[in-house]
Amino acid sequence: MNDKLFLKGCKLPIKTDNILAPSPAKFLSQVDNNFVRGSQKNKLTPAQYEAAKTSFLNSPDMKMILYCLNLIKDNPSEEIILVTEETVDNNDSKLFQKIPAICQCLNINTLTLPKFLKKLKGIKLSFS
């Protein structure tokens, strides 16, 4: 990742400061209705929920999801995969669902890193 010519050619790093969902109103509705856990939301005041939602929308997890949505919109014939080690299981008491659950709702493919590496052609990995 020290090869500046490679990084420039791949347009890396990606600036995600002002990244938006392709359909912002629809996406915000999904955040409020599909991605939040109602049992956790009901414990918060409206002001607390809005602060938590703003924090969630600005989180690195959400930036990756928004980036994938934009890649899918701009490259409909490409296979876009978000690599994550999270599982769909709700094993914590967080306000918002985990990456794989959100991605399922948005039709974004997810894979764990080992499964992603196995999927790549022409790369042989061995561990000792």
Beta strands, then each sheet from edge to edge (+ up, - down):
strand 1: 81-83
strand 2: 109-111
sheet 1: 1+ 2+
end
